Amino acid sequence: MLRVTPPVAAWRIRPVLYRNVAVARAWIWIMVSGFFEPLFYLLSITVGLDELVGRIEVGGELVDYATFAAPALLAASAMNGAVFESTMNIFAKLKWAKTYDAMIATPLSARDIALGELVWSQLRGVAYAAAFLVVMLGMGLVESAWAVLAVPAAVLIGVAFAATGLAGTTYMRTWQDFEIVPLIQLPMFLFSATFYPLSTYPEALRWVVQATPLYHGVALERQLVLGDVSWTAFGHAGYLLVMATVALRIAVRRFDLLLRV
């Protein structure tokens, strides 16, 4: 039977959020631990590599290596949190626990469920991004007042990757399929100008780097935190917005297909 999907209202996704909050209370330490991974990366760079690497030119100015890498780690943490929340957790609810089968029996639609999970992943991401930015500020790694937009930028990065994770998870058949996720995620983390300026890559490889979504997130965060803001920021934000829109449309359609009764 074809299920008619009503328009989404904010109050309709609240049951999905309430359930996730209730479950998160039992796993609070796992939730909190997601903040420490990028923090340890940042501390290791500040304590060890900062003196070895020296200063790096960004926008015609020289900055410490820790200052260069910190906004990239903020972008990477937004990606990692979104991917973690929107892949294996969603697959467990979709294929194993059959959580969504129970939800779809209520007035909730597949669109409500998909959007509810997306919003939940970003509530968690906002907390991580805000806390990480406060740490950066305390360590003197924030160079501009534009950094107030770094958290909204992290949310945009998270939405883009969470929507992509939701869409991709609907195509997963077994747990073994998730080996593809780190195969894509890890190279992006290492080679999206996260730890090295784009100019250090060979010319042919730069186009590959610039095509990756994390590169645009890193470039956007770096412009905001370092104050080197230009019109290219709109291009980076536009890339992520298009990515989020397309992926979310696919995710909603796939959820509707898989949960159709």
Backbone as CSV, one residue per row, in Angstrom:
resi,resn,N_x,N_y,N_z,CA_x,CA_y,CA_z,C_x,C_y,C_z
1,MET,0.840,-1.185,0.000,0.000,0.000,0.000,0.881,1.243,0.000
2,LEU,0.565,2.188,-0.858,1.338,3.415,-0.953,1.051,4.300,0.245
3,ARG,2.121,4.709,0.901,1.984,5.551,2.084,2.120,7.012,1.683
4,VAL,1.159,7.816,2.061,1.198,9.240,1.759,2.073,9.927,2.795
5,THR,3.077,10.641,2.328,4.021,11.308,3.224,3.597,12.743,3.450
6,PRO,3.167,13.093,4.657,2.725,14.456,4.928,3.902,15.403,5.032
7,PRO,3.653,16.698,4.946,4.734,17.668,5.124,5.339,17.546,6.520
8,VAL,6.601,17.894,6.623,7.302,17.786,7.895,7.103,19.056,8.708
9,ALA,6.727,18.891,9.950,6.654,20.008,10.887,7.610,19.709,12.032
10,ALA,8.075,20.771,12.682,9.065,20.591,13.740,8.559,19.665,14.833
11,TRP,7.278,19.768,15.174,6.757,18.956,16.270,6.695,17.480,15.896
12,ARG,6.706,17.167,14.602,6.575,15.768,14.179,7.848,14.965,14.417
13,ILE,9.001,15.640,14.426,10.252,14.899,14.607,10.654,14.807,16.072
14,ARG,9.882,15.441,16.964,10.235,15.413,18.386,10.267,14.007,18.967
15,PRO,9.357,13.099,18.614,9.460,11.745,19.182,10.773,11.051,18.845
16,VAL,11.293,11.298,17.649,12.575,10.712,17.268,13.691,11.282,18.144
17,LEU,13.647,12.583,18.379,14.658,13.224,19.226,14.549,12.747,20.671
18,TYR,13.317,12.655,21.186,13.124,12.219,22.566,13.678,10.811,22.776
19,ARG,13.447,9.932,21.806,13.948,8.569,21.937,15.468,8.550,21.963
20,ASN,16.090,9.315,21.086,17.545,9.348,21.040,18.131,9.926,22.325
21,VAL,17.486,10.932,22.890,17.956,11.510,24.153,17.872,10.472,25.267
22,ALA,16.762,9.730,25.296,16.586,8.711,26.339,17.652,7.626,26.233
23,VAL,17.964,7.213,25.011,18.989,6.182,24.814,20.369,6.737,25.149
24,ALA,20.615,7.991,24.783,21.932,8.595,24.999,22.279,8.695,26.482
25,ARG,21.281,8.814,27.332,21.554,8.903,28.771,22.269,7.664,29.281
26,ALA,21.983,6.530,28.672,22.619,5.285,29.101,24.029,5.136,28.526
27,TRP,24.356,5.950,27.522,25.667,5.849,26.861,26.380,7.198,26.895
28,ILE,26.225,7.918,27.989,26.719,9.283,28.057,28.228,9.357,27.885
29,TRP,28.962,8.375,28.403,30.421,8.429,28.299,30.886,8.208,26.870
30,ILE,30.162,7.386,26.129,30.488,7.207,24.710,30.219,8.498,23.955
31,MET,29.126,9.166,24.313,28.796,10.436,23.665,29.884,11.469,23.931
32,VAL,30.329,11.556,25.183,31.336,12.544,25.559,32.685,12.224,24.924
33,SER,32.993,10.938,24.760,34.305,10.548,24.242,34.546,11.058,22.831
34,GLY,33.493,11.316,22.075,33.666,11.816,20.722,34.335,13.173,20.663
35,PHE,34.309,13.913,21.767,34.954,15.217,21.812,36.466,15.107,21.980
36,PHE,36.929,14.026,22.623,38.329,13.957,23.014,39.272,13.580,21.877
37,GLU,38.795,12.838,20.885,39.688,12.427,19.792,40.324,13.627,19.083
38,PRO,39.528,14.589,18.569,40.175,15.754,17.940,40.976,16.591,18.933
39,LEU,40.557,16.601,20.210,41.293,17.353,21.211,42.690,16.773,21.404
40,PHE,42.799,15.445,21.439,44.111,14.811,21.594,44.989,15.065,20.370
41,TYR,44.378,15.055,19.182,45.122,15.410,17.975,45.695,16.821,18.115
42,LEU,44.850,17.734,18.559,45.263,19.130,18.683,46.378,19.284,19.710
43,LEU,46.257,18.604,20.842,47.288,18.689,21.876,48.611,18.108,21.397
44,SER,48.544,16.998,20.650,49.775,16.390,20.145,50.480,17.305,19.155
45,ILE,49.693,18.008,18.337,50.284,18.949,17.379,50.897,20.135,18.115
46,THR,50.177,20.648,19.106,50.655,21.827,19.843,51.927,21.519,20.622
47,VAL,51.969,20.352,21.258,53.099,20.003,22.108,54.298,19.534,21.290
48,GLY,54.022,18.754,20.213,55.128,18.141,19.483,55.449,18.752,18.134
49,LEU,54.500,18.709,17.211,54.796,19.063,15.824,54.910,20.565,15.579
50,ASP,54.304,21.364,16.424,54.283,22.809,16.184,55.690,23.387,16.033
51,GLU,56.587,23.000,16.918,57.959,23.515,16.863,58.740,22.906,15.705
52,LEU,58.470,21.645,15.377,59.209,20.967,14.310,58.842,21.497,12.931
53,VAL,57.565,21.737,12.713,57.103,22.166,11.390,57.373,23.643,11.170
54,GLY,57.172,24.434,12.207,57.372,25.871,12.065,56.116,26.570,11.574
55,ARG,56.297,27.716,10.937,55.171,28.538,10.515,54.806,28.259,9.059
56,ILE,53.505,28.415,8.781,52.972,28.119,7.448,52.270,29.358,6.923
57,GLU,52.432,29.602,5.630,51.806,30.775,5.018,50.357,30.482,4.657
58,VAL,49.464,31.325,5.135,48.035,31.231,4.816,47.544,32.632,4.481
59,GLY,47.071,32.814,3.258,46.558,34.121,2.854,47.591,35.222,2.927
60,GLY,48.852,34.871,2.664,49.912,35.872,2.684,50.492,36.146,4.047
61,GLU,50.014,35.469,5.094,50.530,35.647,6.449,51.039,34.323,6.999
62,LEU,52.030,34.406,7.870,52.593,33.209,8.498,51.877,32.924,9.815
63,VAL,51.480,31.660,9.999,50.818,31.252,11.243,51.495,29.994,11.765
64,ASP,51.378,29.780,13.073,51.902,28.550,13.668,51.188,27.339,13.084
65,TYR,51.898,26.198,13.101,51.306,24.981,12.536,50.051,24.573,13.297
66,ALA,50.046,24.733,14.617,48.865,24.382,15.408,47.677,25.256,15.017
67,THR,47.926,26.528,14.767,46.874,27.447,14.338,46.355,27.059,12.965
68,PHE,47.261,26.574,12.110,46.874,26.118,10.778,46.021,24.862,10.844
69,ALA,46.388,23.914,11.702,45.722,22.610,11.737,44.435,22.617,12.558
70,ALA,44.319,23.491,13.550,43.169,23.468,14.462,41.822,23.592,13.751
71,PRO,41.600,24.566,12.853,40.297,24.639,12.175,40.018,23.430,11.301
72,ALA,41.072,22.813,10.767,40.882,21.601,9.973,40.404,20.449,10.852
73,LEU,40.943,20.373,12.066,40.496,19.332,12.997,39.060,19.576,13.435
74,LEU,38.664,20.840,13.525,37.268,21.161,13.825,36.356,20.640,12.722
75,ALA,36.751,20.849,11.469,35.965,20.346,10.342,35.950,18.818,10.317
76,ALA,37.101,18.210,10.592,37.186,16.754,10.584,36.349,16.137,11.696
77,SER,36.316,16.793,12.864,35.502,16.268,13.959,34.015,16.342,13.622
78,ALA,33.622,17.394,12.901,32.229,17.489,12.458,31.894,16.357,11.494
79,MET,32.828,16.051,10.601,32.621,14.931,9.678,32.562,13.603,10.421
80,ASN,33.531,13.353,11.300,33.597,12.061,11.984,32.367,11.819,12.848
81,GLY,31.933,12.847,13.584,30.746,12.692,14.418,29.506,12.415,13.603
82,ALA,29.367,13.110,12.473,28.194,12.922,11.627,28.181,11.530,11.005
83,VAL,29.337,11.090,10.522,29.416,9.768,9.883,29.147,8.664,10.893
84,PHE,29.735,8.793,12.089,29.524,7.771,13.121,28.045,7.675,13.500
85,GLU,27.407,8.810,13.646,26.016,8.824,14.102,25.041,8.376,13.020
86,SER,25.398,8.576,11.757,24.434,8.337,10.674,24.680,7.052,9.899
87,THR,25.617,6.238,10.336,25.882,4.997,9.603,25.546,3.762,10.442
88,MET,26.450,3.334,11.276,26.243,2.082,12.006,25.066,2.168,12.975
89,ASN,24.900,3.303,13.631,23.754,3.460,14.534,22.432,3.355,13.777
90,ILE,22.380,3.999,12.616,21.162,3.952,11.807,20.924,2.546,11.278
91,PHE,21.992,1.875,10.838,21.854,0.517,10.307,21.304,-0.427,11.370
92,ALA,21.782,-0.281,12.621,21.300,-1.138,13.707,19.805,-0.944,13.928
93,LYS,19.351,0.297,13.887,17.922,0.572,14.079,17.089,0.108,12.879
94,LEU,17.690,0.205,11.702,16.954,-0.103,10.476,16.868,-1.599,10.196
95,LYS,17.993,-2.311,10.362,18.059,-3.711,9.944,18.006,-4.707,11.092
96,TRP,18.504,-4.291,12.251,18.635,-5.255,13.344,17.559,-5.068,14.403
97,ALA,17.503,-3.903,15.027,16.526,-3.665,16.090,15.120,-3.418,15.551
98,LYS,15.002,-3.093,14.259,13.712,-2.793,13.627,12.991,-1.635,14.333
99,THR,13.789,-0.689,14.822,13.225,0.466,15.521,12.312,1.272,14.613
100,TYR,12.718,1.450,13.393,11.946,2.283,12.475,10.655,1.603,12.023
101,ASP,10.627,0.280,12.036,9.383,-0.423,11.724,8.308,-0.095,12.760
102,ALA,8.757,0.042,14.023,7.810,0.426,15.074,7.395,1.879,14.921
103,MET,8.347,2.739,14.562,8.039,4.158,14.408,7.063,4.407,13.269
104,ILE,7.247,3.679,12.178,6.427,3.922,10.993,4.978,3.480,11.218
105,ALA,4.753,2.656,12.257,3.393,2.240,12.590,2.621,3.336,13.314
106,THR,3.334,4.388,13.712,2.719,5.557,14.342,2.451,6.606,13.267
107,PRO,1.939,7.762,13.617,1.739,8.819,12.601,3.030,9.354,11.977
108,LEU,4.198,8.938,12.480,5.454,9.390,11.884,5.602,8.848,10.472
109,SER,6.153,9.672,9.585,6.446,9.246,8.219,7.931,8.942,8.086
110,ALA,8.311,8.339,6.953,9.721,8.060,6.701,10.518,9.358,6.666
111,ARG,9.932,10.418,6.153,10.606,11.712,6.112,10.831,12.250,7.515
112,ASP,9.842,12.073,8.396,10.000,12.519,9.783,11.167,11.802,10.455
113,ILE,11.249,10.494,10.215,12.304,9.692,10.838,13.674,10.123,10.332
114,ALA,13.806,10.271,9.020,15.091,10.658,8.440,15.527,12.033,8.936
115,LEU,14.607,12.987,8.945,14.943,14.332,9.404,15.211,14.361,10.906
116,GLY,14.469,13.562,11.664,14.700,13.491,13.098,16.092,12.976,13.418
117,GLU,16.517,11.943,12.702,17.868,11.408,12.914,18.928,12.413,12.477
118,LEU,18.648,13.141,11.412,19.596,14.153,10.943,19.753,15.276,11.977
119,VAL,18.631,15.749,12.510,18.675,16.809,13.516,19.391,16.328,14.777
120,TRP,19.126,15.092,15.183,19.782,14.564,16.376,21.298,14.524,16.200
121,SER,21.755,14.068,15.046,23.197,13.997,14.819,23.827,15.383,14.900
122,GLN,23.073,16.413,14.507,23.622,17.761,14.534,23.562,18.392,15.920
123,LEU,22.609,18.002,16.738,22.605,18.459,18.130,23.864,17.988,18.833
124,ARG,24.232,16.753,18.555,25.476,16.211,19.109,26.684,16.913,18.498
125,GLY,26.630,17.163,17.197,27.738,17.822,16.517,27.954,19.250,16.980
126,VAL,26.872,19.968,17.242,26.979,21.353,17.719,27.693,21.394,19.061
127,ALA,27.363,20.469,19.940,28.011,20.419,21.250,29.510,20.184,21.104
128,TYR,29.893,19.235,20.227,31.306,18.962,19.990,32.021,20.194,19.428
129,ALA,31.409,20.808,18.406,32.038,21.940,17.728,32.206,23.123,18.673
130,ALA,31.173,23.417,19.454,31.247,24.549,20.381,32.318,24.324,21.440
131,ALA,32.368,23.115,22.004,33.371,22.810,23.024,34.777,22.875,22.436
132,PHE,34.945,22.371,21.219,36.254,22.373,20.578,36.708,23.798,20.283
133,LEU,35.775,24.645,19.858,36.112,26.040,19.573,36.522,26.769,20.849
134,VAL,35.865,26.468,21.957,36.238,27.073,23.239,37.661,26.675,23.624
135,VAL,38.001,25.401,23.395,39.367,24.939,23.682,40.370,25.669,22.794
136,MET,40.047,25.804,21.506,40.926,26.537,20.592,41.127,27.976,21.056
137,LEU,40.034,28.607,21.508,40.122,29.980,21.996,41.014,30.061,23.234
138,GLY,40.865,29.091,24.130,41.679,29.070,25.335,43.148,28.836,25.051
139,MET,43.451,28.137,23.951,44.841,27.852,23.585,45.427,28.937,22.679
140,GLY,44.637,29.969,22.404,45.129,31.062,21.581,45.243,30.733,20.111
141,LEU,44.389,29.828,19.623,44.466,29.388,18.232,43.393,30.014,17.355
142,VAL,42.673,30.992,17.881,41.641,31.697,17.120,42.176,33.076,16.773
143,GLU,42.186,33.397,15.477,42.828,34.620,15.001,41.846,35.721,14.606
144,SER,40.540,35.429,14.596,39.608,36.417,14.054,38.243,36.293,14.709
145,ALA,37.513,37.408,14.706,36.133,37.405,15.212,35.201,36.625,14.295
146,TRP,35.633,36.381,13.055,34.834,35.544,12.151,34.639,34.135,12.720
147,ALA,35.429,33.769,13.705,35.350,32.421,14.285,33.990,32.137,14.918
148,VAL,33.194,33.181,15.198,31.853,32.935,15.749,31.000,32.151,14.759
149,LEU,31.375,32.196,13.481,30.634,31.455,12.457,31.193,30.048,12.254
150,ALA,32.225,29.699,13.009,32.832,28.381,12.841,31.893,27.262,13.276
151,VAL,31.099,27.510,14.315,30.147,26.482,14.767,29.031,26.271,13.742
152,PRO,28.369,27.347,13.231,27.402,27.123,12.154,28.025,26.431,10.938
153,ALA,29.277,26.765,10.634,29.953,26.094,9.519,30.140,24.608,9.816
154,ALA,30.467,24.284,11.071,30.614,22.882,11.460,29.281,22.146,11.346
155,VAL,28.194,22.842,11.658,26.872,22.240,11.500,26.600,21.929,10.034
156,LEU,26.960,22.858,9.140,26.770,22.629,7.709,27.585,21.429,7.244
157,ILE,28.821,21.324,7.706,29.656,20.160,7.377,29.001,18.883,7.895
158,GLY,28.539,18.935,9.139,27.903,17.765,9.728,26.650,17.351,8.998
159,VAL,25.819,18.317,8.605,24.588,18.006,7.877,24.911,17.332,6.549
160,ALA,25.917,17.854,5.840,26.290,17.281,4.547,26.731,15.826,4.696
161,PHE,27.581,15.554,5.682,28.070,14.189,5.853,27.029,13.282,6.495
162,ALA,26.204,13.820,7.397,25.162,13.002,8.012,24.120,12.584,6.969
163,ALA,23.720,13.521,6.118,22.759,13.184,5.068,23.333,12.142,4.119
164,THR,24.613,12.290,3.789,25.270,11.300,2.933,25.351,9.949,3.629
165,GLY,25.650,9.974,4.932,25.696,8.732,5.691,24.337,8.046,5.747
166,LEU,23.275,8.832,5.966,21.924,8.271,5.973,21.597,7.610,4.638
167,ALA,21.891,8.331,3.551,21.594,7.795,2.225,22.398,6.530,1.958
168,GLY,23.694,6.557,2.273,24.538,5.398,2.016,24.157,4.191,2.846
169,THR,23.750,4.418,4.088,23.397,3.308,4.974,22.189,2.530,4.469
170,THR,21.283,3.203,3.791,20.095,2.502,3.285,20.444,1.480,2.209
171,TYR,21.640,1.587,1.644,22.080,0.622,0.632,22.927,-0.504,1.226
172,MET,23.296,-0.382,2.501,24.113,-1.410,3.145,23.279,-2.663,3.391
173,ARG,23.887,-3.808,3.148,23.169,-5.086,3.329,23.609,-5.822,4.592
174,THR,24.914,-5.772,4.905,25.445,-6.450,6.091,26.421,-5.517,6.792
175,TRP,26.852,-5.936,7.991,27.827,-5.135,8.731,29.147,-5.044,7.981
176,GLN,29.479,-6.071,7.195,30.745,-6.064,6.465,30.794,-4.938,5.431
177,ASP,29.637,-4.499,4.975,29.617,-3.411,3.993,30.184,-2.116,4.552
178,PHE,30.203,-2.000,5.871,30.686,-0.762,6.479,32.203,-0.629,6.425
179,GLU,32.888,-1.646,5.917,34.329,-1.507,5.696,34.610,-0.435,4.645
180,ILE,33.616,-0.118,3.833,33.777,0.920,2.813,33.906,2.299,3.469
181,VAL,33.242,2.483,4.610,33.190,3.806,5.242,34.580,4.311,5.617
182,PRO,35.376,3.582,6.422,36.727,4.097,6.725,37.620,4.155,5.503
183,LEU,37.343,3.319,4.504,38.132,3.338,3.273,37.987,4.676,2.549
184,ILE,36.847,5.322,2.718,36.613,6.639,2.131,36.961,7.746,3.121
185,GLN,36.588,7.536,4.369,36.707,8.579,5.391,38.151,8.875,5.760
186,LEU,38.966,7.843,5.945,40.345,8.051,6.407,41.202,8.809,5.393
187,PRO,41.185,8.442,4.100,41.968,9.245,3.145,41.517,10.703,3.092
188,MET,40.213,10.942,3.219,39.744,12.326,3.239,40.306,13.074,4.441
189,PHE,40.322,12.415,5.585,40.831,13.041,6.796,42.313,13.410,6.658
190,LEU,43.070,12.533,6.011,44.511,12.738,5.923,44.922,13.668,4.785
191,PHE,44.155,13.672,3.693,44.630,14.338,2.479,43.708,15.430,1.951
192,SER,42.862,16.007,2.795,41.989,17.106,2.355,42.540,18.451,2.806
193,ALA,43.858,18.600,2.682,44.556,19.808,3.148,44.352,20.004,4.644
194,THR,44.158,18.898,5.343,43.947,18.936,6.789,45.244,19.267,7.513
195,PHE,46.315,18.589,7.126,47.595,18.758,7.800,48.657,19.422,6.925
196,TYR,48.369,19.574,5.635,49.328,20.178,4.718,48.610,21.201,3.848
197,PRO,49.262,22.306,3.517,48.646,23.264,2.591,48.418,22.628,1.226
198,LEU,47.427,23.103,0.527,47.113,22.566,-0.793,48.287,22.703,-1.744
199,SER,49.107,23.736,-1.560,50.237,23.993,-2.458,51.309,22.906,-2.396
200,THR,51.310,22.073,-1.349,52.320,21.024,-1.240,52.000,19.818,-2.104
201,TYR,50.773,19.716,-2.587,50.380,18.584,-3.421,50.788,18.834,-4.872
202,PRO,51.088,17.771,-5.620,51.339,17.935,-7.056,50.117,18.537,-7.749
203,GLU,50.360,19.232,-8.836,49.285,19.940,-9.538,48.131,19.017,-9.897
204,ALA,48.439,17.819,-10.414,47.387,16.895,-10.830,46.564,16.407,-9.643
205,LEU,47.208,16.285,-8.488,46.517,15.778,-7.306,45.664,16.845,-6.632
206,ARG,45.993,18.110,-6.859,45.224,19.184,-6.228,43.762,19.146,-6.648
207,TRP,43.515,18.812,-7.911,42.127,18.753,-8.385,41.351,17.657,-7.673
208,VAL,42.027,16.553,-7.371,41.376,15.462,-6.637,41.045,15.913,-5.218
209,VAL,42.020,16.574,-4.576,41.813,17.066,-3.211,40.660,18.063,-3.164
210,GLN,40.627,18.982,-4.128,39.596,20.016,-4.152,38.211,19.471,-4.474
211,ALA,38.161,18.263,-4.985,36.862,17.650,-5.285,36.238,16.973,-4.076
212,THR,37.018,16.765,-3.010,36.495,16.073,-1.835,35.689,17.026,-0.956
213,PRO,34.617,16.556,-0.361,33.788,17.440,0.474,34.493,17.946,1.720
214,LEU,35.361,17.132,2.316,36.028,17.597,3.537,36.961,18.757,3.235
215,TYR,37.561,18.777,2.057,38.425,19.905,1.704,37.657,21.217,1.811
216,HIS,36.420,21.232,1.316,35.629,22.456,1.360,35.271,22.818,2.800
217,GLY,35.034,21.809,3.633,34.788,22.081,5.043,36.019,22.640,5.734
218,VAL,37.181,22.050,5.448,38.430,22.515,6.036,38.730,23.941,5.579
219,ALA,38.588,24.201,4.280,38.876,25.537,3.750,37.945,26.581,4.352
220,LEU,36.679,26.224,4.520,35.711,27.153,5.091,36.045,27.472,6.547
221,GLU,36.319,26.440,7.341,36.651,26.656,8.745,37.960,27.438,8.896
222,ARG,38.918,27.145,8.036,40.213,27.824,8.126,40.069,29.310,7.809
223,GLN,39.243,29.647,6.827,39.014,31.055,6.516,38.375,31.784,7.690
224,LEU,37.402,31.147,8.329,36.686,31.796,9.423,37.567,31.962,10.666
225,VAL,38.288,30.913,11.023,39.095,30.959,12.246,40.305,31.877,12.087
226,LEU,40.896,31.884,10.895,42.095,32.698,10.679,41.772,34.100,10.169
227,GLY,40.516,34.346,9.828,40.136,35.675,9.372,40.457,35.958,7.923
228,ASP,40.862,34.941,7.174,41.189,35.112,5.757,39.947,34.843,4.913
229,VAL,38.875,35.591,5.174,37.577,35.338,4.543,37.526,36.020,3.177
230,SER,37.083,35.267,2.172,36.932,35.798,0.819,35.651,35.241,0.215
231,TRP,35.409,35.631,-1.042,34.201,35.155,-1.715,34.198,33.645,-1.916
232,THR,35.372,33.027,-1.870,35.420,31.576,-2.042,34.699,30.844,-0.918
233,ALA,34.501,31.518,0.224,33.760,30.894,1.326,32.355,30.512,0.894
234,PHE,31.737,31.331,0.039,30.402,31.014,-0.449,30.432,29.774,-1.347
235,GLY,31.526,29.618,-2.093,31.656,28.425,-2.919,31.781,27.165,-2.085
236,HIS,32.586,27.242,-1.020,32.734,26.082,-0.134,31.407,25.742,0.547
237,ALA,30.718,26.776,1.048,29.428,26.555,1.708,28.395,26.027,0.717
238,GLY,28.413,26.553,-0.512,27.472,26.095,-1.531,27.680,24.636,-1.885
239,TYR,28.937,24.214,-1.981,29.256,22.804,-2.252,28.623,21.909,-1.188
240,LEU,28.833,22.268,0.076,28.306,21.452,1.179,26.784,21.481,1.218
241,LEU,26.193,22.631,0.895,24.737,22.741,0.897,24.123,21.880,-0.190
242,VAL,24.694,21.888,-1.374,24.199,21.047,-2.467,24.354,19.570,-2.105
243,MET,25.496,19.229,-1.541,25.736,17.852,-1.113,24.685,17.400,-0.109
244,ALA,24.391,18.253,0.875,23.398,17.915,1.901,22.007,17.765,1.295
245,THR,21.638,18.667,0.389,20.305,18.646,-0.203,20.086,17.386,-1.033
246,VAL,21.052,17.073,-1.895,20.925,15.891,-2.759,20.905,14.617,-1.925
247,ALA,21.832,14.513,-0.962,21.907,13.304,-0.134,20.650,13.119,0.706
248,LEU,20.095,14.206,1.228,18.896,14.098,2.054,17.696,13.649,1.225
249,ARG,17.585,14.142,0.023,16.485,13.708,-0.849,16.582,12.212,-1.134
250,ILE,17.799,11.740,-1.372,17.994,10.308,-1.603,17.660,9.522,-0.347
251,ALA,18.111,10.013,0.808,17.868,9.317,2.071,16.376,9.205,2.359
252,VAL,15.631,10.286,2.155,14.191,10.274,2.418,13.493,9.278,1.505
253,ARG,13.847,9.263,0.229,13.229,8.334,-0.707,13.549,6.891,-0.352
254,ARG,14.795,6.640,0.041,15.182,5.282,0.411,14.485,4.840,1.697
255,PHE,14.383,5.710,2.676,13.671,5.380,3.915,12.210,5.072,3.594
256,ASP,11.625,5.876,2.745,10.223,5.655,2.382,10.054,4.316,1.686
257,LEU,10.995,3.949,0.834,10.927,2.676,0.122,11.113,1.498,1.066
258,LEU,12.093,1.590,1.980,12.389,0.477,2.873,11.332,0.299,3.968
259,LEU,10.684,1.398,4.350,9.705,1.328,5.446,8.273,1.323,4.947
260,ARG,8.097,1.268,3.643,6.752,1.328,3.078,5.963,0.081,3.490
261,VAL,4.707,0.301,3.859,3.836,-0.807,4.281,2.614,-0.850,3.405
